[in-house]
Amino acid sequence: MVELSTPVCEFGQKPRDFTLKGVDGKDWSLDKCYGRRVF
């Protein structure tokens, strides 16, 4: 099933935190990167 509409984000709201494993084997989360320039 395909979603036919794009959800609108809540501008100005803090996103929910989540954690992903990086290629370096470390766990990365939004809270760890908050305020840093990460490209």
C-alpha positions in Angstrom: 0.0 0.0 0.0 1.3 3.5 -0.9 0.7 6.6 1.1 -0.7 9.3 -1.2 -0.1 12.3 1.0 3.0 13.6 2.7 2.7 14.2 6.5 3.3 17.8 7.6 6.0 18.2 10.2 5.4 20.3 13.3 7.9 23.1 12.8 9.6 24.2 16.0 8.9 21.0 17.8 11.8 18.8 19.1 11.9 15.5 17.2 11.7 12.2 19.1 15.1 10.8 20.0 16.2 7.6 18.3 19.4 5.6 18.1 21.2 4.1 15.1 24.4 2.1 14.9 27.0 3.9 12.9 29.6 2.4 10.5 32.1 2.9 13.3 30.2 0.5 15.5 29.1 3.3 17.9 25.5 4.0 18.8 24.4 7.5 17.6 21.4 9.4 18.7 19.9 12.8 18.0 20.6 13.8 21.6 24.3 13.0 21.2 24.5 15.1 18.1 22.2 18.0 19.2 24.0 21.3 18.7 26.9 19.8 16.7 27.4 20.3 13.0 27.1 16.7 11.6 27.2 16.2 7.9 
